[in-house]
Every structure is written in structure tokens, then in C-alpha cells.
């Protein structure tokens, strides 16, 4: 299968390229400098040149705080750009797998039997940030273009190919003996080394179109995630507690963004702790090289 990967130069895109090649597919990767997805003409030309059998869209405006001051800029990429790709894929009669986010939800945990539960694909959305709003618009553009397209929501991505929370914590631990991390935001850390082959698998197994949740199994606060990072990395950095109010950012972060799938045709990802172990091993291997 010839798979066109947009946003191939990013953290997730790089791992998708590796995962697809390992699975024996022909990968055509286009980084941001090679394809501006906001340009419908450029997208059409890229499809003509590549002749893909399927597409995985990893291109996105990911500057969550920056989107608050430039929502139109974020919308151009996350909504209009996603729509350009989705319509081009539909016109070429190929499937698109589009990556979305937990930020499409309002951050208030659904309650079941008196306890919070993870968001499912059927739960109502309600983004509270510009980034979340533009990503939700992108989901709608993709799903409107073809019933065969798949929107994969994931969360708290980390990988060796870009900036992420784990790398930031390791960097801080090299400079200081303690860090303060919020306790009131809970989600599912997801290693791109697990998510990338799962995205390829969605195409290989011809998963039915629509919404899919794929994130590291289990849920944890940023604070306890940091604790586990230092435990696995065998670092003595102490993790202090903080609140979102104390660590305020321009864009509101969801207090709750745990994701699970209610679909029987979706294979869950491994536990987030396993993803962290995989990331640390991959990072160590790169550093040795």
C-alpha cells in the first residue's frame, strides 16, 4: 500500500513513516515545507504526484497557546487544511486517517455509577480553547467529506522526534532537584511509537469510518506522570504539587481528558507506562548513536 503522510517532519509523522515502512508499505512523506495543506491546489497536485492508496494526516497547528491569539491561523491549518486533504482523498477514492485531540472535549469528566469515566467517541464535545475549536471543526470537515474517512483522537503525545512533556521533565531534572507539576489535570499519555503503528493498522484492517479514540491505556495526572518519569529514568528529582490556577497558561487546559474507545473494531494501545518505557529506551538508543 502506498501511504501519503502529511506533516511527515513532525514528532508523530516521523514515527508514522517508520511504522509504515517497517510494515512493508511504500511511504510518501511530505513535511510542512513540502506541502502547505491550506492550499487546495497544492494538495490536489500532491495527490496527483503521489497517487496514494491511503493518507494519514499528521499536519496540524499544535501551538495551543498561540492559537488563542491567532485562531484564524490555527483554523486555516486544523480545519480548512484538514478539509482540503479530506476532499482530495474522497475525490481520489482513497481513505484518510486524520489525527485529532482530547481538546475537543470540555474537560468535565463524565460520571457513571458515581465515578468519573473516560470520554467515549459518542460523548458530546465542547472545546474551551481556540485550538480545540479548530480541531473540532477539522473533524467535521473530514467526516463530511467521506463516510470512509477515520478521525483518530489521541492525547498527551510524546516521542523522540519533537518537544514533549517527558523530554521537558528530563531536561529540568538535569538542572534542579525539584519541579512543580499540576495535580488537577488528568489524561492519557501516549507514546507516538505506539500510536503510529496503530494509525497504520487502522488502514490495514480497514476499520470502519468515523470517530476512533486511541490513547495510552490508563489515566494519570501530569504530576503523577512526572513521578513515573523520574522513577523509570532513575532520577532523584522531587515532584511538588501545583494547581492549574497557579500554573496558568493563555489557553485553558482540560481538567479531564481521559480517552477510551467504545468500538469493538478498535485495538487498544498498551498502558501509558509501557509507552514511557519504550520512549526512554528509544531516547537512550538515539543518544548512544
ZIZI-V114923 format. One record per helix or strand. SS is the DSSP state (H for helix, E for strand). FROM is the first residue (numbers start at 0). LEN is the number of residues. If there is no record, write none. Layout:
# ZIZI-V114923
ss->SS from->FROM len->LEN
ss->SS from->FROM len->LEN
This chain:
# ZIZI-V114923
ss->E from->1 len->5
ss->H from->10 len->12
ss->E from->25 len->5
ss->H from->39 len->11
ss->E from->53 len->4
ss->H from->63 len->6
ss->H from->70 len->21
ss->E from->94 len->7
ss->H from->101 len->3
ss->E from->109 len->3
ss->E from->114 len->3
ss->E from->118 len->1
ss->H from->129 len->16
ss->E from->149 len->5
ss->E from->156 len->2
ss->H from->164 len->9
ss->E from->177 len->5
ss->E from->185 len->2
ss->E from->189 len->2
ss->H from->191 len->13
ss->E from->209 len->4
ss->E from->216 len->1
ss->E from->219 len->2
ss->H from->221 len->11
ss->E from->237 len->5
ss->E from->255 len->1
ss->E from->258 len->1
ss->E from->270 len->1
ss->H from->271 len->17
